[in-house]
Amino acid sequence: MSVMLVCSCTVKAQEKQIALHQLAETRLAERGELIIRFVKPANLKLDYLTRFLSIDAVKQDTVTAYANQKGFSQFLTENIPYELLLPPSIKEGVLHPYRDAVNWHKQYPAYPDYLALMDSFARIYPGFCRLVEIGKSVGDRKLLVMKITRNPGIHEREPVVLLASTIHGDEVLGFSLMLRLIEELLGRYEVDENIRRLVDNVEIWINPLANPDGTYFLSDNSVTGATRFNARQTDLNRDYPDLQDAEWQDRLREPETTAMMSFMKDLHLVLAANIHGGAEVVNYPWDTWSRLHADDIWYQNISKAYADTVQSYGPSGYMTDMDNGITNGNAWYPIYGGRQDYTNYFLQAREITLELSRDKMPPESSLDDYWNFNKKSLLQYIGQVFTGLTGIVTDSLTGLPIKATIGILDHEKDNSQVYADAGTGNYFRLTGSGSLTVEFSASGYHTRKVTTIVSKDRLTRVDIALSPLTFTLLFPNPFTDFLYANIQEPGEELVLEFIDLSGRKVKRITHQVILAGRQDIPVTGLAPGVYIANSFYRNQTIRQVVVRKGF
């Protein structure tokens, strides 16, 4: 009898397992993704699982993850018991049908209404905003960003902030809140002094919907049925170049990712936030590395500022996940190819991830509440760009801008330094308040160190003129029999090459630099005319100028 019971139980377990796999395959065929929950075996590391699963949450050893067909097939080879979860965008009795767009504050908009709303902002407030399409999704939907600043038609010398939401298509609360934030910044400019300060002094970019194909997976008319992945079953927040994994560096990327990467590179970004749902916590870098960012204390402080402010305006228990509302990303769970690490490492900007609700698609009746919980924190976060250093780096002789490296002395690591823009010399280095020693360096120039006091909520201006290492300029111009150069570091040969306007090299002069100071360089055997003079000293090209030899 006991043998029969064991056999019966075994058969039922096998049948249950087969049915579960069939349901999983059906869901994959319908949606391109599924959600699984399982207990992580002790012999498997999260670092391994995150390479083929899109981990969504980890609580002790229980893992919730999304999988596409390839990832699920790999998961099955591990023979881990699992359960299937209902997608958060498909809840019994909860639908988001198409309605009119008049009361958009209280509903998740249909895709056409989203486009119309963004267009209406641009038409109503042309003096404060500009709507930009940065690309198209796989499904040919628009990737939109709104530029908000006092003079949106020009690029002024202001810190640049980017807020982007819903890179995971089923995490739609941020989508709604970003539309509300655009309206707040534009509509309350005249009556709110804090908003006026932000709009007047910051170049703010808002991308409400980074994954439109996922959000409108079933229909342009409703967010019901939204997916995490894009239309090619790719997690866009695992699609960026990774800090250390060559596979992620070289992979072919989705059009949504390449559009955002190109856009961000051109922005000269200073501060950013990537807005999600599924938890209530502020996540700061790194996500890939277990070691801490050079600015770890600063990141903790700005994360606490967000969480603490939300807690002041929200109900008891809101935004208290992990360490009372903040967490280091890797300490939570590691990911590869995340946008947060890409922005911080490759763009030398500063980005955090905001997880704004445990429910990825909160009821529409709660949208007003979530806006009131987060409004002050979002505005405060943009204002973080007002604490730090700014200035212009130039050549001390010509006054022209230099692409220089700016770093806090004995502090920077893992690409945490920033750069002055080659075209303008502008730089922004966000810091905490206090006394700092800052190092300015550039190839071919003497390094300078400056100690300054940074005040909270005010950018400290430090303009720097760097002196060339060796060579100043050739003079006079035009010349006759001699050219002169100033060199501060003697002991090697100065080489001058003269190229005529046809591109032919016509003369080469070698001059031994014995003493520092003015060098008298005889130029004989060169016919009168106009030449390009290339100058070489200490194995580097240090100047190219157009010179004229007179009669």
C-alpha positions, 0 to 999 in steps of 0.5 A: 500500500505504501509503495502504491502511495509513493508511486501515485504521489510521484506521478502526480508531482511529475504531472504537475511539473509537466503542466507547469512547464507547459504553462510557462511555454504558453506564456513565453509564446504569448508574451515573450517573457515569464516571471518565476520565483525560486529559492536559490541553491547554496551552490549557485551565485547570483552573479551566475544567475544574473547572466541569463535571468533578469533578476527583479528582487532578492529576499534572503535566498528567494529570487524573483526573476524575469526570463525570455525563452533563452534564459528560461531554457538555461534556467531549466538546466539547473533543475531548480524548483520554481513557481510562475507568477502572474504578470503585475500588468495582468491582475484579475479585475484590474484593467486600464481601458482606453478613455479620454485624455482629459483627466490624464493625471488620474489614469495611465495614458494611452499611447496616442494620448501620451504623444498628444500630451507631450506635444501640448506641453511644447506648444503651450510653453515654447519659452521653457521647453522643447520636445525632442525625438531621440529615436524609435523603438523596435516597434516604431514608437517614438522615444521622446524627451522634454528639455526644460530650461529658461532658454530651451532653444540654446545650450547655456552654461548650465548643469544637465540633469536627466530623469528617465522612467519605465525602461522596464515597460511594466513599471509604469508609476514613474511614467505617470509621475514624469508627466506630472513633473513636466507639468509642475516645472512648466505650470508653476514657474511663475508662482514657485520660487524653487521651481523658478530657480531650477528652470532658470539655472539647470538644463532639465531633460525628462524621458517619461517612457523609455520602453514604449513597446513593453508598456503598450505590448498588447495595445496602444490603448492600454497599459494592461498586459505591459511587459518588462522586456522590449519587443525583442524580449530584451531587458533594456536595463541589461543592454548597456556596456558593462564595466568589466564583462567583454560580452556586454561591451561588444554585444549588438544593442537594441535601438532603444539603448543605442538611441539613449546612449547617443543622446546621453553622450551628446548631453554632457550629463552631470546628474541622472536618475533611472526610475523603476518600480517593484520596490521602495528604495533608492539604489546607488552604484555600483551594480556590477562591482562589489567595491564602493564608488569613490563618491560612496558617502556622497551617494549615500547622502543624496539617497538618504535625502530622497528617502527621508523627504519621501518618508516625511510626505508619505504614509508610515512604512513607505520608502523603507525597504533595505536600509530604511529606503536606500541600498548599494546596488551590488549589495542588493543583487548584482546586474550586468549591463545596467544603465546606472553603471554605464552613466557613472563609469563611461559618461562620468556623470552621477546616476541613481536608480529610484524604485518608487512602489512595490506594486509595479502598476499601482491602482490609478486611484493612487496616482495622486498620492504617489505624486504627493509622496514624491514631488518634493524629493524629485525637485530636491534631487534635481537641486543636487546639481547646486552643490559642487564645483564648476568653472572653465579650463583654458590655455593660459597663453591663448585663452582657448578651452582645454579638455582637462581632467578634474579630480579631487586629490587622492580621492578619484578611482574607477573613472569618478573624475570628470572632464572639461568640455573640449569645445567650451572648457566647461566642467561640473564636479558634484561634491559634498560641502567642505574644504577640497583640494582639486587637481586640474590636468591636461596633456601637454600642460602643467598640472595645477592644484587648488584648495577651495571651500564648497558651500552647500546648495551653491556651485563654487566657481573655480576657473583655471588657466593651465600653462603649456609644459614646454612650447609657447608659440613661434614668432614673429609672424610673418618672419624673415631669417629667424623664428623664435620660441619660448621653451621652459624645459631644456635638454632635448631637440626641438624639431620644426617641419614646414609644409607648403599649401600643396601638402609637401614637406619642404624643410625640416629644422632641428634645434638643440634646446640648451637653456630655458627661455627664448630659442633663436631658430635660423630658417634658411633656404626656405622660399617666401610664402605661406607654410604650415609649421609643425613643432615637435618636442619631447616626442609629442606634437606641441603646436601646428601654426600657419606662418608666412615667410617674407622677402 
